[in-house]
Amino acid sequence: MTGNIENQQGPRHKRDLTRRKVVVAGVGAAVAVGAGATLAAGAFAGETKAKGGGTSATGTATGAEACYKLTSETTEGPYYIDADKLRRDITEDKEGIPLTLGIKVIDSETCEPLRDAAVDIWHCDALGIYSGYESLSTGGGGGGAPTGAPSGTPTGTPTGEPPTGAPSGGTDGGGMHEEPTDDERYLRGTWRTDKQGRVTFRTIFPGWYRGRCVHIHTKVHVDGEWTDAGYEGGHTCHTGQFFFDEESVLASAEVAPYSTSTTERTTLTEDTIYDQSGTQGGLLTLKYDKKNIAKGVQASITVGVDPEATHDGTDDAVQPGASATASATASAS
C-alpha cells in the first residue's frame, strides 16, 4: 500500500495537522490471521433471520443512500493507543461472539465517500478488559451465575455527567489519556477505506464494564499518506463510538464467556456518552440469528464526517450530541 491520499473534493486547506504513523505489524499483518479469523469468516453462513435493515456488514447498499448528518463526536477515552496495528482482523485469540463490522465513511456535506482514510477501532474483550490496560480495566468474570448480569434494570448505575479525568480503574468516560500498562494489543486495529469509503473489520462482540454500555471506539484520519511503512501525517476528523441495542446485548449475556461476567452493566439509555440520537449518535445496524446469536453478528454504519475539521477527542469540551446538522439530500451510493 503506497501513495498519497486522493483528495476527492479538490484541494483543501490543511488545518491543525498532527503527526501520526502506523507501522505494519510484521509480515501478513494486512490479512486476516488466526483461528478467530476463520471462525468469524464462516460465522454467518446460512443466516436466515436478521434484526434491522440498511446496509450489510460488508457495506453493500441497496438503492439510494441518504446523505447523513454529521456523526456525533465523543471523547477519546483513556485507552487509545495510536494506530498500533494495521490490520482488519483484530480478534487475535480472544473468545467471544464473532462480529463483522462494516463502516462507510462519507463527507456529510457532499455525501461523497472518503477514500484512503485511516479508520481506527478499539474495544474491550468479552469480560470488559482493554488490551494495553489490563490492570486498569474494570471488567471481570468468574464461575457461576453472574451477580450483575444484564436485566434491563442494573444496580449501581452511575448518574450525572461522565468524569472529566482519567479513571483509576475507571469508566472510560473522560478524555484524559492513560499510558499503556502492558504490551497486549488485542481488539485494536487500523485499516484503509476503499474507493467507496468502506472498511470492514473482524472482531468479537464487546463485553461491558462498570459505568459504560457496550460500545466500540473509533477514529477517522484524513489527509495523511499511505506508504510501505503504513500511514503518516494528516489529521483526525472524527472521534466517536459505536453502540449496540439492548436486545443484542441481553442476548449476548446468555453466551459464554459473557455469561460469566460479574460486572454490573449500564444500559444504552443510561449511558452518559451515547446521545440517544440513533444512527447519528453511533447506533449500529445489527443482523444476527435471533435464536442463536453465538453464530455471529454483522454490524454496519455510515459515518458522516467533516474532512476539514479536527476532532481528536481529547478536548473535554467535546460532549455527546455536539455534532452539527449537515445536508439531508439523497444521493446514490
Backbone torsions as a table, in degrees:
resi	resn	phi	psi	omega
1	MET	NA	107.3	179.9
2	THR	-132.1	168.9	174.0
3	GLY	105.8	161.6	-179.0
4	ASN	-83.1	157.5	174.7
5	ILE	-63.2	135.4	177.7
6	GLU	-84.4	132.5	-178.6
7	ASN	-89.3	106.8	-175.4
8	GLN	-74.5	-18.6	-176.1
9	GLN	-110.8	12.6	-175.2
10	GLY	88.1	179.9	-177.6
11	PRO	-59.1	138.3	176.1
12	ARG	-126.4	152.1	175.8
13	HIS	-72.3	125.4	-179.6
14	LYS	-86.5	115.0	-176.5
15	ARG	-113.4	141.4	171.6
16	ASP	51.0	49.4	-178.8
17	LEU	-66.9	136.7	176.2
18	THR	-122.5	140.7	-177.4
19	ARG	-80.9	129.3	175.5
20	ARG	-148.1	155.7	-177.6
21	LYS	-147.3	136.5	173.6
22	VAL	-104.8	127.4	176.6
23	VAL	-105.9	123.8	-179.1
24	VAL	-61.1	130.2	-172.4
25	ALA	-88.6	68.7	172.9
26	GLY	83.4	171.7	-179.6
27	VAL	-64.6	132.9	177.2
28	GLY	84.5	6.8	-178.6
29	ALA	-69.1	-21.0	-176.5
30	ALA	-86.3	3.7	178.7
31	VAL	-124.4	161.9	179.8
32	ALA	-63.9	138.0	-176.9
33	VAL	-133.2	156.8	168.5
34	GLY	82.4	170.2	-179.0
35	ALA	-64.6	-33.5	179.4
36	GLY	-60.6	-36.0	179.5
37	ALA	-65.9	-41.2	179.9
38	THR	-63.5	-42.7	179.0
39	LEU	-62.0	-47.4	-178.3
40	ALA	-65.1	-38.2	-175.7
41	ALA	-63.8	-32.5	-177.7
42	GLY	-103.7	10.9	-170.2
43	ALA	-73.0	-20.9	-169.8
44	PHE	-110.6	9.2	178.9
45	ALA	-65.1	132.6	177.1
46	GLY	77.0	13.8	179.4
47	GLU	-63.7	129.7	-176.6
48	THR	-118.6	-24.8	-178.5
49	LYS	-117.0	144.6	-177.3
50	ALA	-144.0	153.0	174.1
51	LYS	-106.8	133.8	175.4
52	GLY	81.1	175.9	179.6
53	GLY	-131.2	-149.1	176.9
54	GLY	83.1	-155.6	-176.3
55	THR	-73.7	153.6	177.2
56	SER	-80.7	173.9	-178.2
57	ALA	-64.6	-23.9	178.2
58	THR	-85.8	-0.3	173.8
59	GLY	88.5	8.2	-178.7
60	THR	-73.8	121.6	-177.8
61	ALA	-99.5	150.7	175.3
62	THR	-114.9	120.5	179.8
63	GLY	73.9	-161.7	-177.5
64	ALA	-72.7	146.6	178.8
65	GLU	-115.2	125.2	-176.9
66	ALA	-65.8	148.1	175.0
67	CYS	-75.7	126.5	-171.4
68	TYR	-89.4	157.3	169.5
69	LYS	-70.6	164.4	173.6
70	LEU	-57.0	133.2	177.3
71	THR	-75.1	140.5	-175.0
72	SER	-58.2	136.6	173.0
73	GLU	-85.9	145.7	173.8
74	THR	-135.3	175.5	175.8
75	THR	-69.7	153.0	178.7
76	GLU	-67.2	-32.1	-173.2
77	GLY	82.0	169.8	-173.1
78	PRO	-83.6	-7.9	-166.5
79	TYR	-111.8	25.7	178.3
80	TYR	-82.3	135.8	172.6
81	ILE	-122.4	121.7	-168.3
82	ASP	-61.7	100.5	170.3
83	ALA	41.3	58.4	-173.4
84	ASP	-74.0	-30.4	-177.2
85	LYS	-136.4	127.5	178.2
86	LEU	-92.4	100.3	-174.9
87	ARG	-166.4	157.3	177.2
88	ARG	-99.3	-31.9	176.3
89	ASP	-96.1	112.5	-174.6
90	ILE	-108.8	9.8	-172.1
91	THR	-65.5	-40.4	-168.0
92	GLU	52.8	-129.4	-177.3
93	ASP	-108.5	21.8	-175.8
94	LYS	-76.4	135.9	178.8
95	GLU	-83.7	146.6	178.1
96	GLY	158.3	175.7	178.8
97	ILE	-69.9	123.9	-179.6
98	PRO	-59.4	136.5	180.0
99	LEU	-131.4	126.7	170.8
100	THR	-107.0	121.7	-175.8
101	LEU	-111.9	113.3	177.4
102	GLY	-103.0	124.4	-177.4
103	ILE	-121.3	132.7	171.1
104	LYS	-115.4	126.4	-178.9
105	VAL	-107.1	124.9	-179.5
106	ILE	-130.1	157.3	169.5
107	ASP	-74.7	117.7	-173.1
108	SER	-68.5	-16.7	179.2
109	GLU	-89.3	-41.9	-176.1
110	THR	-99.6	-14.9	-175.8
111	CYS	70.4	5.0	179.6
112	GLU	-76.7	141.4	177.6
113	PRO	-66.9	148.6	176.6
114	LEU	-97.7	108.9	-178.5
115	ARG	-87.7	144.3	175.5
116	ASP	66.6	18.0	171.9
117	ALA	-72.9	152.0	175.4
118	ALA	-99.5	122.0	-178.2
119	VAL	-111.7	123.9	174.7
120	ASP	-99.8	142.4	163.7
121	ILE	-134.4	151.3	174.2
122	TRP	-157.7	146.9	-179.6
123	HIS	-161.9	170.8	-179.2
124	CYS	-80.2	169.1	178.7
125	ASP	-85.6	-170.4	-174.7
126	ALA	-63.8	-19.4	179.6
127	LEU	-111.4	16.5	172.8
128	GLY	85.2	19.3	-177.4
129	ILE	-103.1	133.6	176.1
130	TYR	-96.2	132.6	173.2
131	SER	-65.3	146.2	-176.9
132	GLY	84.8	-15.8	-176.3
133	TYR	-140.8	37.2	-175.3
134	GLU	-59.7	-34.9	-178.0
135	SER	-75.8	-17.1	-179.9
136	LEU	-98.9	-17.3	-175.8
137	SER	-68.5	152.6	-174.2
138	THR	-111.8	8.1	175.3
139	GLY	-76.4	-178.6	177.9
140	GLY	168.4	167.1	-179.8
141	GLY	-159.6	175.6	178.7
142	GLY	-175.2	-179.5	-178.8
143	GLY	-73.3	162.3	177.3
144	GLY	84.1	-179.8	-178.1
145	ALA	-70.9	138.4	179.9
146	PRO	-69.7	137.4	179.7
147	THR	-81.8	-21.5	179.7
148	GLY	-117.4	35.9	-176.8
149	ALA	-63.5	147.9	-179.7
150	PRO	-58.2	132.4	178.1
151	SER	-136.0	-2.2	-174.7
152	GLY	90.3	-17.2	178.2
153	THR	-133.7	67.1	-176.5
154	PRO	-66.9	153.7	176.2
155	THR	-97.8	157.3	177.2
156	GLY	70.9	23.5	-178.6
157	THR	-73.2	130.2	179.2
158	PRO	-67.3	149.8	177.8
159	THR	-123.8	167.7	177.4
160	GLY	83.8	-169.2	-177.4
161	GLU	-73.5	152.5	176.7
162	PRO	-63.5	152.8	179.8
163	PRO	-64.4	148.8	-177.6
164	THR	-91.4	-15.3	180.0
165	GLY	-106.8	174.0	178.3
166	ALA	-71.1	138.8	178.3
167	PRO	-74.1	147.7	171.4
168	SER	-99.6	83.3	-167.8
169	GLY	85.3	32.8	-159.0
170	GLY	-87.6	-159.8	-166.2
171	THR	-109.7	5.4	174.3
172	ASP	70.2	15.9	-177.2
173	GLY	-85.8	-33.7	-174.3
174	GLY	-87.2	171.6	-177.0
175	GLY	-97.8	-0.6	-178.2
176	MET	-72.1	128.0	-177.0
177	HIS	-81.9	140.0	173.3
178	GLU	-104.9	143.6	174.1
179	GLU	-75.7	139.4	-180.0
180	PRO	-55.5	147.2	-179.3
181	THR	-108.7	-6.8	179.0
182	ASP	-152.3	175.2	-174.9
183	ASP	-97.0	4.2	178.9
184	GLU	-69.6	145.3	179.5
185	ARG	-139.8	26.8	177.7
186	TYR	-66.7	154.1	177.1
187	LEU	59.7	38.7	174.8
188	ARG	-140.3	140.3	177.3
189	GLY	-172.2	162.1	178.8
190	THR	-133.5	139.2	176.3
191	TRP	-148.5	165.8	-171.7
192	ARG	-98.3	132.8	176.2
193	THR	-71.9	146.2	179.1
194	ASP	-85.4	-170.0	-175.2
195	LYS	-67.2	-16.1	175.6
196	GLN	-97.2	8.4	179.4
197	GLY	76.2	17.4	-173.7
198	ARG	-103.1	148.4	173.1
199	VAL	-147.6	143.1	-178.9
200	THR	-126.3	131.9	177.1
201	PHE	-116.7	147.9	171.1
202	ARG	-113.2	130.3	-175.1
203	THR	-154.7	-154.4	173.0
204	ILE	-124.0	158.9	174.4
205	PHE	-61.4	125.5	-178.0
206	PRO	-68.6	155.5	171.0
207	GLY	-90.9	-157.2	-179.2
208	TRP	-133.8	162.9	176.7
209	TYR	-147.5	171.5	-171.1
210	ARG	-57.4	125.3	172.0
211	GLY	92.7	-6.3	-177.7
212	ARG	-135.1	146.5	171.0
213	CYS	-76.8	174.2	-179.3
214	VAL	-70.4	130.5	-174.3
215	HIS	-159.6	165.0	173.7
216	ILE	-127.0	134.9	176.5
217	HIS	-85.2	152.0	176.6
218	THR	-149.0	153.2	169.6
219	LYS	-137.1	147.1	174.9
220	VAL	-122.6	125.2	-178.8
221	HIS	-115.5	136.5	-179.8
222	VAL	-131.2	168.6	175.8
223	ASP	66.9	16.5	174.5
224	GLY	-94.1	-170.4	-177.8
225	GLU	-128.6	129.5	174.2
226	TRP	-88.7	125.8	179.9
227	THR	-127.8	-179.9	176.3
228	ASP	-60.6	-26.5	-179.6
229	ALA	-84.0	-16.7	-178.0
230	GLY	138.0	-128.2	-175.0
231	TYR	-128.2	130.8	-177.1
232	GLU	-133.2	148.7	172.9
233	GLY	76.2	-156.1	-179.9
234	GLY	75.1	-166.8	178.9
235	HIS	-144.4	162.7	-179.7
236	THR	-89.8	114.9	-178.7
237	CYS	-96.8	-10.2	178.8
238	HIS	-153.2	134.7	170.3
239	THR	-130.1	119.3	-175.7
240	GLY	-150.6	-168.5	178.7
241	GLN	-142.1	148.9	175.4
242	PHE	-107.0	143.4	-172.6
243	PHE	-126.1	157.6	-176.6
244	PHE	-117.5	138.4	-179.7
245	ASP	-70.0	161.8	-174.1
246	GLU	-63.9	-36.4	-178.2
247	GLU	-59.6	-43.6	-179.2
248	SER	-69.4	-38.0	-179.7
249	VAL	-66.9	-42.8	177.6
250	LEU	-63.1	-36.3	177.6
251	ALA	-67.1	-40.8	-179.9
252	SER	-64.2	-31.4	-177.0
253	ALA	-68.1	-10.9	177.5
254	GLU	-89.8	-5.4	-173.8
255	VAL	-109.8	136.5	174.5
256	ALA	-71.4	143.8	5.7
257	PRO	-88.5	-1.3	-179.0
258	TYR	-58.7	-35.9	-176.7
259	SER	-67.5	-13.8	178.7
260	THR	-90.3	-2.4	-177.0
261	SER	-67.0	136.7	175.5
262	THR	-108.5	15.0	-175.3
263	THR	-92.7	132.7	175.8
264	GLU	-63.6	147.0	-173.1
265	ARG	-119.0	142.4	173.1
266	THR	-97.2	132.0	-179.3
267	THR	-79.2	167.7	-179.5
268	LEU	-58.6	-43.2	-177.9
269	THR	-72.8	-19.4	-179.8
270	GLU	-95.3	-8.2	-176.7
271	ASP	-67.6	140.4	-177.1
272	THR	-89.5	-3.4	178.7
273	ILE	-103.5	-44.3	177.9
274	TYR	-64.4	129.7	-173.6
275	ASP	-93.6	10.7	173.9
276	GLN	65.6	23.1	-176.6
277	SER	-103.6	16.7	176.6
278	GLY	71.4	-137.7	-176.4
279	THR	-56.6	-39.6	179.2
280	GLN	-60.3	-32.2	179.6
281	GLY	-87.3	0.8	177.4
282	GLY	104.5	10.8	-179.8
283	LEU	-72.9	124.1	-175.8
284	LEU	-79.2	148.4	166.3
285	THR	-87.0	126.8	-173.7
286	LEU	-118.5	143.9	174.5
287	LYS	-132.1	127.6	178.9
288	TYR	-165.8	162.6	176.9
289	ASP	-73.0	114.7	-176.4
290	LYS	-61.6	-25.6	-179.4
291	LYS	-87.9	-12.4	-176.2
292	ASN	-156.7	76.1	-179.4
293	ILE	-63.7	-21.2	-178.8
294	ALA	-63.1	-19.1	177.3
295	LYS	-66.4	-25.4	178.3
296	GLY	134.8	159.9	-177.9
297	VAL	-128.7	136.9	169.8
298	GLN	-104.2	129.5	179.7
299	ALA	-124.7	143.4	179.8
300	SER	-146.8	154.9	177.7
301	ILE	-164.1	147.8	170.2
302	THR	-104.1	126.7	-177.1
303	VAL	-106.7	115.6	176.9
304	GLY	-91.3	123.7	-176.6
305	VAL	-128.6	161.2	170.0
306	ASP	-101.5	103.7	-174.0
307	PRO	-65.6	-15.4	179.0
308	GLU	-90.4	-11.8	-178.6
309	ALA	-84.0	162.0	173.1
310	THR	-120.5	117.2	177.5
311	HIS	-133.7	91.0	-178.1
312	ASP	-91.8	-3.7	173.8
313	GLY	76.3	6.4	-179.1
314	THR	-98.4	-3.9	179.2
315	ASP	-85.6	119.0	-179.6
316	ASP	-61.5	-16.7	179.7
317	ALA	-74.7	-17.3	178.7
318	VAL	-73.3	115.2	-177.7
319	GLN	-123.1	162.3	177.7
320	PRO	-55.0	140.9	177.8
321	GLY	79.8	13.5	-175.7
322	ALA	-81.3	-7.8	-177.0
323	SER	-73.9	152.4	-178.8
324	ALA	-95.4	168.1	179.6
325	THR	-87.0	134.1	177.5
326	ALA	-115.8	-164.8	-176.0
327	SER	-63.6	144.4	176.6
328	ALA	-114.4	18.9	-178.5
329	THR	-69.1	136.4	179.0
330	ALA	-72.6	145.5	-179.8
331	SER	-148.4	138.6	177.1
332	ALA	-72.5	138.4	-177.5
333	SER	-93.7	NA	NA
